[in-house]
Amino acid sequence: MKNYTITVNGTAYDVVVEEKEGGAAPAVQKTVEKAAPGPRAQGGAGAVKVTASVPGKVFKVEVKTGQAVKAGDTIVILESMKMEIPVVAPQDGTVSSIDVSIGDSVENGDTLASMD
């Protein structure tokens, strides 16, 4: 068995993975518990979330991790109801993570990126 910490949407989880015999892919045996909150939960890196304002698909990602942006700069473009809808930076800062890929389906309020 191996222990891993896996982060999903900024939340860390400790998991135990048991390897199967015969070279088969490992199977998750159990989720232990939520790991201690990281800097995101404490207002550090990635404290500002950039979220989807409408449901749709990610059409284009306009920035890269580590890129400095100003309030109003386009971060991601969503396609919804055959329209392209820009999602912009709510404030000046640096992009700390891009949490979606082109073609991903998103719902209203889903986190698309994080900023400092």
Beta strands, then each sheet from edge to edge (+ up, - down):
strand 1: 2-8
strand 2: 11-18
strand 3: 27-34
strand 4: 48-51
strand 5: 56-61
strand 6: 68-69
strand 7: 74-80
strand 8: 83-88
strand 9: 93-98
strand 10: 105-106
strand 11: 111-115
sheet 1: 1+ 2- 3+
sheet 2: 4+ 11- 9+ 6-
sheet 3: 8+ 7- 5+ 10-
end
